[in-house]
């Protein structure tokens, strides 16, 4: 396929390269937020049972957030792979197609 016809047909996913500074800031913010909630639960003027319930709820929410983030990432990656496979199939069909070929 001529280069002029394929220009602008790139359906590549945007490359998002996470910098180490952003990664460190995100990890620090997560750790600080989790620590703040756990300290607040510890100093809550209440019996141990409600504190334990809140601590377990916080733990469950945290692990669920990680699971959800992984599921969303996996879904986006699989969609990208399917898109690339479809694009490769279309490019192969277009490469094999000869509009000047005699029918019959």
LOROGU-752728 format. One line per field, with one value per residue: residue number from 0; residue in three letters; z, x, y of N, C-alpha, C, O, CB in turn. Coordinates in steps of 0.001 Angstrom, whole numbers, plus 500000, padded with zeros to 6 digits. Glycine has a CB too. Example, Ala and Ser with C-alpha at 12.3 -4.5 7.8 and 13.67 -1.06 7.14 Angstrom:
<sites>
n (0 | 1)
res (ala | ser)
nup (507800 | 507080)
neast (513190 | 512850)
nnorth (494310 | 497750)
caup (507800 | 507140)
caeast (512300 | 513670)
canorth (495500 | 498940)
cup (507800 | 507870)
ceast (513200 | 512900)
cnorth (496700 | 500030)
oup (508465 | 508039)
oeast (514236 | 513409)
onorth (496681 | 501138)
cbup (509046 | 505725)
cbeast (511308 | 514084)
cbnorth (495527 | 499402)
</sites>
This chain:
<sites>
n (0 | 1 | 2 | 3 | 4 | 5 | 6 | 7 | 8 | 9 | 10 | 11 | 12 | 13 | 14 | 15 | 16 | 17 | 18 | 19 | 20 | 21 | 22 | 23 | 24 | 25 | 26 | 27 | 28 | 29 | 30 | 31 | 32 | 33 | 34 | 35 | 36 | 37 | 38 | 39 | 40 | 41 | 42 | 43 | 44 | 45 | 46 | 47 | 48 | 49 | 50 | 51 | 52 | 53 | 54 | 55 | 56 | 57 | 58 | 59 | 60 | 61 | 62 | 63 | 64 | 65 | 66 | 67 | 68 | 69 | 70 | 71 | 72 | 73 | 74 | 75 | 76 | 77 | 78 | 79 | 80 | 81 | 82 | 83 | 84 | 85 | 86 | 87 | 88 | 89 | 90 | 91 | 92 | 93 | 94 | 95 | 96 | 97 | 98 | 99 | 100 | 101 | 102 | 103)
res (unk | unk | unk | unk | unk | unk | unk | unk | unk | unk | unk | unk | unk | unk | unk | unk | unk | unk | unk | unk | unk | unk | unk | unk | unk | unk | unk | unk | unk | unk | unk | unk | unk | unk | unk | unk | unk | unk | unk | unk | unk | unk | unk | unk | unk | unk | unk | unk | unk | unk | unk | unk | unk | unk | unk | unk | unk | unk | unk | unk | unk | unk | unk | unk | unk | unk | unk | unk | unk | unk | unk | unk | unk | unk | unk | unk | unk | unk | unk | unk | unk | unk | unk | unk | unk | unk | unk | unk | unk | unk | unk | unk | unk | unk | unk | unk | unk | unk | unk | unk | unk | unk | unk | unk)
nup (500000 | 499144 | 500687 | 500950 | 501102 | 503531 | 505435 | 508360 | 509190 | 511444 | 514239 | 516729 | 520223 | 522489 | 523717 | 527012 | 529140 | 532328 | 534530 | 536848 | 538937 | 539010 | 539638 | 542186 | 543576 | 543443 | 544852 | 547365 | 548022 | 548149 | 550285 | 552373 | 552531 | 553250 | 555677 | 557156 | 557382 | 558855 | 561239 | 562108 | 562614 | 564682 | 566740 | 567227 | 569377 | 570636 | 571147 | 570823 | 568871 | 566871 | 565817 | 564782 | 562832 | 561085 | 560339 | 558997 | 556960 | 555627 | 554781 | 553043 | 551135 | 550089 | 548928 | 547075 | 545410 | 544204 | 542813 | 541037 | 539539 | 538269 | 536718 | 534970 | 533635 | 532389 | 530705 | 528974 | 527786 | 526479 | 524667 | 523072 | 521927 | 520431 | 518675 | 517275 | 516041 | 514384 | 512735 | 511485 | 510022 | 508240 | 506849 | 505604 | 503936 | 502271 | 501123 | 499665 | 497854 | 494512 | 492489 | 489731 | 488733 | 486587 | 486577 | 486599)
neast (500851 | 500622 | 502542 | 501284 | 498597 | 498336 | 498911 | 497931 | 496301 | 496982 | 496175 | 497202 | 497539 | 497821 | 501049 | 501705 | 503925 | 504871 | 506428 | 509189 | 509017 | 506282 | 505268 | 506416 | 505243 | 502544 | 502571 | 503415 | 501290 | 499176 | 500071 | 500164 | 497464 | 496215 | 497528 | 496670 | 493895 | 493932 | 495207 | 493314 | 491170 | 492297 | 492560 | 489937 | 487299 | 486034 | 484667 | 486600 | 485428 | 483868 | 486050 | 487653 | 485910 | 485782 | 488495 | 488829 | 486995 | 488283 | 490595 | 489425 | 488290 | 490610 | 491991 | 490057 | 490055 | 492580 | 492169 | 490103 | 491437 | 493345 | 491655 | 490496 | 492780 | 493586 | 491388 | 491591 | 494071 | 493512 | 491589 | 493142 | 494879 | 493073 | 492176 | 494547 | 494902 | 492634 | 493220 | 495517 | 494450 | 492750 | 494641 | 496056 | 494074 | 493597 | 496124 | 496235 | 494227 | 493471 | 492477 | 492457 | 492358 | 491199 | 487910 | 486593)
nnorth (498817 | 502188 | 504795 | 507284 | 506693 | 505398 | 507203 | 508864 | 506856 | 505558 | 503812 | 503629 | 503116 | 505829 | 506438 | 506198 | 507016 | 506527 | 508642 | 508395 | 510197 | 510840 | 508330 | 507934 | 510073 | 509333 | 506904 | 507844 | 509568 | 507723 | 506075 | 507968 | 508741 | 506311 | 505785 | 508021 | 507544 | 505141 | 505980 | 507845 | 506120 | 504614 | 506543 | 507147 | 507912 | 505356 | 502029 | 498944 | 497216 | 498695 | 500141 | 498079 | 497137 | 499361 | 499466 | 497005 | 497448 | 499549 | 498214 | 496319 | 498047 | 499199 | 496967 | 496244 | 498472 | 498230 | 495820 | 496574 | 498555 | 496950 | 495302 | 497189 | 498095 | 495679 | 495246 | 497443 | 496897 | 494460 | 495313 | 496964 | 495100 | 493539 | 495508 | 496050 | 493561 | 493457 | 495630 | 494700 | 492569 | 493930 | 495453 | 493380 | 492299 | 494518 | 494719 | 492361 | 492741 | 493405 | 495822 | 495895 | 493390 | 490839 | 489650 | 486411)
caup (500000 | 499079 | 501935 | 500991 | 501496 | 504915 | 506337 | 509128 | 509545 | 512630 | 515360 | 517861 | 521502 | 522882 | 524665 | 528269 | 529927 | 533660 | 535019 | 538204 | 539884 | 539145 | 540349 | 543588 | 544142 | 543588 | 545951 | 548610 | 548305 | 548582 | 551621 | 553326 | 552706 | 554009 | 557034 | 557809 | 557739 | 559931 | 562473 | 562539 | 563201 | 565948 | 567758 | 567323 | 570747 | 570502 | 571572 | 569825 | 567783 | 565729 | 565219 | 563973 | 561663 | 560174 | 559819 | 557998 | 555818 | 554917 | 554113 | 551932 | 550117 | 549465 | 548044 | 545966 | 544488 | 543415 | 541886 | 539996 | 538667 | 537448 | 535734 | 533966 | 532831 | 531556 | 529661 | 527993 | 527043 | 525570 | 523594 | 522201 | 521167 | 519443 | 517669 | 516442 | 515207 | 513340 | 511804 | 510691 | 509066 | 507192 | 506027 | 504769 | 502889 | 501322 | 500394 | 498734 | 496885 | 493274 | 491827 | 488269 | 488399 | 485766 | 487223 | 485638)
caeast (500000 | 501454 | 502676 | 500337 | 497285 | 498333 | 499146 | 496762 | 495498 | 497546 | 495248 | 497986 | 497175 | 498821 | 502010 | 501713 | 505071 | 504812 | 507749 | 509468 | 508536 | 504832 | 505068 | 506760 | 504216 | 501324 | 502778 | 503444 | 499935 | 498396 | 500518 | 499743 | 496013 | 495892 | 498020 | 495799 | 492631 | 494181 | 495459 | 492022 | 490396 | 492932 | 492273 | 488499 | 486852 | 485011 | 485057 | 487443 | 484682 | 483661 | 487349 | 488043 | 485029 | 486244 | 489809 | 488616 | 486354 | 489323 | 491427 | 488652 | 488187 | 491927 | 492252 | 489096 | 490521 | 493667 | 491580 | 489395 | 492435 | 493925 | 490648 | 490382 | 494006 | 493543 | 490374 | 492148 | 495126 | 492926 | 490941 | 494207 | 495367 | 492038 | 492207 | 495730 | 494661 | 491691 | 493925 | 496418 | 493617 | 492315 | 495808 | 496359 | 493042 | 493859 | 497356 | 495949 | 493208 | 493958 | 491269 | 492566 | 492345 | 490045 | 486995 | 486077)
canorth (500000 | 503398 | 505530 | 508399 | 506197 | 504928 | 508320 | 509257 | 505695 | 504918 | 503705 | 503181 | 503705 | 506819 | 505884 | 506927 | 506585 | 507098 | 509030 | 507909 | 511209 | 510665 | 507072 | 508175 | 510955 | 508550 | 505961 | 508609 | 510039 | 506562 | 505700 | 508997 | 508669 | 505102 | 505991 | 509001 | 506883 | 504179 | 506735 | 508400 | 505018 | 504254 | 507562 | 507350 | 507616 | 504328 | 500687 | 498274 | 496563 | 499607 | 500452 | 496923 | 497120 | 500409 | 499090 | 495958 | 498093 | 500282 | 497216 | 495773 | 499094 | 499352 | 495830 | 496317 | 499519 | 497638 | 494836 | 497310 | 499184 | 495895 | 494891 | 498253 | 498035 | 494478 | 495448 | 498370 | 496207 | 493475 | 496066 | 497438 | 493953 | 493207 | 496572 | 495842 | 492383 | 493856 | 496509 | 493860 | 491827 | 494859 | 495780 | 492218 | 492234 | 495600 | 494416 | 491268 | 493153 | 494020 | 496307 | 495750 | 491970 | 490437 | 488710 | 485424)
cup (500000 | 500402 | 502051 | 501444 | 502949 | 505913 | 507046 | 509529 | 510759 | 513756 | 516588 | 519123 | 521878 | 523919 | 525898 | 529123 | 531257 | 534125 | 536440 | 539259 | 540097 | 539923 | 541846 | 544264 | 544370 | 544746 | 547297 | 548991 | 548785 | 550004 | 552685 | 553583 | 553536 | 555464 | 557805 | 558250 | 558892 | 561264 | 563008 | 563173 | 564559 | 567057 | 567882 | 568732 | 570707 | 571050 | 570476 | 568658 | 566624 | 565044 | 564303 | 562706 | 560634 | 559560 | 558750 | 556755 | 554977 | 554153 | 552889 | 550800 | 549365 | 548496 | 546864 | 544947 | 543622 | 542393 | 540738 | 539024 | 537747 | 536371 | 534618 | 533057 | 531881 | 530416 | 528580 | 527159 | 526066 | 524413 | 522598 | 521328 | 520093 | 518328 | 516733 | 515531 | 514072 | 512295 | 510918 | 509652 | 507906 | 506277 | 505116 | 503634 | 501834 | 500506 | 499347 | 497641 | 495689 | 492500 | 490306 | 487800 | 487640 | 486526 | 486186 | 485406)
ceast (500889 | 501438 | 501651 | 498962 | 497224 | 498563 | 497844 | 495889 | 496058 | 496523 | 495981 | 497508 | 498238 | 499762 | 502042 | 502827 | 505024 | 506227 | 507939 | 508992 | 507032 | 504521 | 505334 | 505707 | 502924 | 501437 | 502772 | 502050 | 499052 | 498768 | 500074 | 498245 | 495614 | 496338 | 497110 | 494486 | 492846 | 494469 | 494155 | 491157 | 490969 | 492569 | 490781 | 488038 | 485681 | 485548 | 485899 | 486658 | 484384 | 484977 | 487810 | 487199 | 485480 | 487605 | 489670 | 487924 | 487354 | 490239 | 490709 | 488528 | 489506 | 492215 | 491294 | 489510 | 491667 | 493118 | 490862 | 490374 | 493080 | 492940 | 490499 | 491600 | 493995 | 492536 | 490899 | 493237 | 494547 | 492215 | 491984 | 494734 | 494374 | 492026 | 493393 | 495546 | 493701 | 492372 | 494862 | 495631 | 493183 | 493486 | 496181 | 495351 | 493289 | 495124 | 497117 | 494973 | 493852 | 492747 | 491299 | 492534 | 491064 | 489214 | 486598 | 487028)
cnorth (501235 | 504155 | 506648 | 507930 | 505774 | 506050 | 508687 | 508077 | 504964 | 504965 | 503206 | 503877 | 504728 | 506212 | 506778 | 506348 | 507302 | 507415 | 508512 | 508908 | 511074 | 509397 | 507261 | 509052 | 510196 | 507569 | 506680 | 509097 | 508887 | 506169 | 506690 | 508944 | 507450 | 505245 | 506954 | 508362 | 505913 | 504875 | 507333 | 507320 | 504638 | 505243 | 507884 | 507006 | 506624 | 503006 | 500022 | 497658 | 497507 | 499999 | 499308 | 496842 | 498159 | 500055 | 498002 | 496520 | 498872 | 499329 | 496635 | 496795 | 499258 | 498208 | 495816 | 497364 | 498996 | 496642 | 495530 | 497965 | 498143 | 495442 | 495921 | 498245 | 496840 | 494625 | 496388 | 497705 | 495199 | 494172 | 496545 | 496293 | 493567 | 494244 | 496391 | 494629 | 492715 | 494728 | 495693 | 493062 | 492720 | 495212 | 494612 | 492083 | 493301 | 495333 | 493326 | 491676 | 493854 | 494522 | 496126 | 494299 | 491634 | 489417 | 487669 | 484398)
oup (500794 | 501130 | 503156 | 502099 | 503545 | 507119 | 506417 | 510146 | 511057 | 514163 | 517387 | 519110 | 521617 | 524870 | 525820 | 529751 | 531319 | 534110 | 537143 | 540358 | 541226 | 540764 | 542678 | 545406 | 545392 | 545532 | 548263 | 550162 | 549719 | 550839 | 553773 | 554723 | 554425 | 556378 | 558978 | 559361 | 559815 | 562310 | 564215 | 564168 | 565492 | 568187 | 568590 | 569236 | 570741 | 571372 | 569335 | 567549 | 565476 | 563825 | 563195 | 561634 | 559442 | 558381 | 557709 | 555633 | 553748 | 553013 | 551827 | 549629 | 548147 | 547365 | 545764 | 543745 | 542428 | 541242 | 539585 | 537813 | 536576 | 535228 | 533447 | 531840 | 530710 | 529296 | 527393 | 525951 | 524940 | 523289 | 521393 | 520142 | 518959 | 517157 | 515522 | 514379 | 512931 | 511099 | 509725 | 508524 | 506743 | 505057 | 503972 | 502500 | 500638 | 499328 | 498272 | 496603 | 495841 | 491899 | 489663 | 486608 | 488005 | 487056 | 485038 | 484627)
oeast (501827 | 500446 | 501190 | 498237 | 496147 | 498420 | 496792 | 494841 | 495630 | 496073 | 495432 | 497128 | 499423 | 499329 | 502366 | 502664 | 505124 | 507107 | 506970 | 508605 | 506553 | 503623 | 504555 | 505326 | 502268 | 500501 | 502191 | 501674 | 498268 | 497890 | 499656 | 497803 | 494770 | 495606 | 496816 | 494016 | 492032 | 494020 | 493918 | 490480 | 490214 | 492299 | 490417 | 488347 | 484512 | 486730 | 485910 | 487187 | 484631 | 485012 | 488293 | 487709 | 485551 | 487836 | 490324 | 488231 | 487281 | 490614 | 491312 | 488650 | 489514 | 492636 | 491676 | 489335 | 491719 | 493554 | 490997 | 490158 | 493333 | 493340 | 490389 | 491468 | 494350 | 492794 | 490673 | 493314 | 495030 | 492236 | 491732 | 495003 | 494768 | 491880 | 493255 | 495979 | 493920 | 492122 | 494983 | 496093 | 493241 | 493326 | 496582 | 495726 | 493200 | 495187 | 497717 | 494901 | 494663 | 492042 | 490252 | 492668 | 489979 | 489744 | 486303 | 486770)
onorth (501312 | 504149 | 506936 | 508678 | 505792 | 505847 | 508806 | 508270 | 503849 | 506036 | 502448 | 505048 | 504520 | 505561 | 507963 | 505302 | 508527 | 506554 | 508228 | 508508 | 511178 | 509382 | 506794 | 508794 | 510395 | 507422 | 506184 | 509042 | 509053 | 505951 | 506294 | 509085 | 507553 | 504868 | 506724 | 508606 | 505863 | 504407 | 507329 | 507577 | 504368 | 504835 | 508823 | 505927 | 507008 | 502887 | 500484 | 497589 | 497139 | 500170 | 499542 | 496517 | 497861 | 500322 | 498073 | 496117 | 498856 | 499603 | 496477 | 496436 | 499434 | 498449 | 495417 | 497163 | 499290 | 496626 | 495118 | 497930 | 498425 | 495220 | 495557 | 498374 | 496969 | 494186 | 496150 | 497929 | 495086 | 493669 | 496533 | 496483 | 493294 | 493891 | 496561 | 494652 | 492308 | 494577 | 495971 | 492894 | 492321 | 495262 | 494829 | 491787 | 493026 | 495683 | 493353 | 491019 | 494767 | 493711 | 496201 | 494021 | 492087 | 488441 | 488003 | 483481)
cbup (501226 | 497948 | 502055 | 499616 | 500629 | 505100 | 505567 | 508343 | 508370 | 513060 | 515018 | 517628 | 522607 | 523442 | 524027 | 528998 | 529188 | 534648 | 534970 | 538377 | 539381 | 537762 | 539771 | 543696 | 543223 | 542296 | 545765 | 548480 | 547055 | 547629 | 551643 | 552816 | 551343 | 553367 | 557002 | 556867 | 556522 | 559559 | 562222 | 561348 | 562261 | 565779 | 567438 | 566273 | 571490 | 569020 | 571900 | 570499 | 568316 | 566198 | 566324 | 564785 | 562083 | 560915 | 560966 | 558593 | 556291 | 555894 | 555095 | 552413 | 550760 | 550538 | 548817 | 546491 | 545273 | 544339 | 542631 | 540620 | 539511 | 538323 | 536419 | 534641 | 533742 | 532406 | 530269 | 528690 | 528002 | 526324 | 524163 | 523035 | 522091 | 520112 | 518343 | 517320 | 516053 | 513950 | 512569 | 511605 | 509771 | 507816 | 506918 | 505615 | 503498 | 502063 | 501369 | 499485 | 497553 | 492414 | 492155 | 487788 | 489677 | 484397 | 487813 | 484362)
cbeast (499036 | 500974 | 504069 | 500237 | 496896 | 499384 | 499716 | 495949 | 495410 | 498871 | 494077 | 499479 | 497026 | 498142 | 503430 | 500328 | 506409 | 504104 | 507929 | 510973 | 508876 | 504157 | 505986 | 508147 | 503963 | 501015 | 504100 | 504398 | 499320 | 498615 | 502015 | 500129 | 495314 | 496556 | 499460 | 495519 | 492040 | 495350 | 496501 | 491280 | 490389 | 494451 | 493034 | 487746 | 486433 | 484570 | 483802 | 488248 | 483380 | 482935 | 488402 | 487906 | 483568 | 486333 | 490726 | 487783 | 485245 | 490139 | 491803 | 487259 | 487776 | 493023 | 492144 | 487691 | 490975 | 494686 | 490600 | 488484 | 493519 | 494342 | 489297 | 490228 | 495235 | 493193 | 489071 | 492706 | 496081 | 491945 | 490145 | 495349 | 495633 | 490645 | 492270 | 496979 | 494102 | 490499 | 494715 | 497215 | 492379 | 491713 | 497003 | 496373 | 491633 | 493987 | 498461 | 495397 | 492171 | 494805 | 491065 | 493842 | 492467 | 490505 | 485731 | 485710)
cbnorth (500004 | 504317 | 506096 | 509069 | 505048 | 503867 | 509538 | 510237 | 504746 | 505606 | 502772 | 503442 | 502613 | 508098 | 505759 | 506841 | 506863 | 506136 | 510569 | 507641 | 512627 | 510619 | 505971 | 508832 | 512157 | 507803 | 505203 | 509798 | 510697 | 505376 | 505576 | 510379 | 508626 | 503868 | 506527 | 510180 | 506138 | 503271 | 507857 | 509040 | 503790 | 504191 | 508831 | 506496 | 508928 | 504173 | 499827 | 497196 | 495998 | 500871 | 500714 | 495625 | 497384 | 501752 | 498602 | 494812 | 499018 | 501129 | 496091 | 495339 | 500427 | 499417 | 494519 | 496630 | 500776 | 496940 | 493909 | 498369 | 499896 | 494705 | 494670 | 499635 | 497963 | 493257 | 496012 | 499607 | 495508 | 492558 | 497263 | 498053 | 492765 | 493124 | 497953 | 495661 | 491229 | 494600 | 497593 | 492906 | 491243 | 496143 | 496157 | 490939 | 492405 | 496934 | 493980 | 490078 | 494082 | 493005 | 497762 | 496395 | 491103 | 489851 | 489440 | 486020)
</sites>
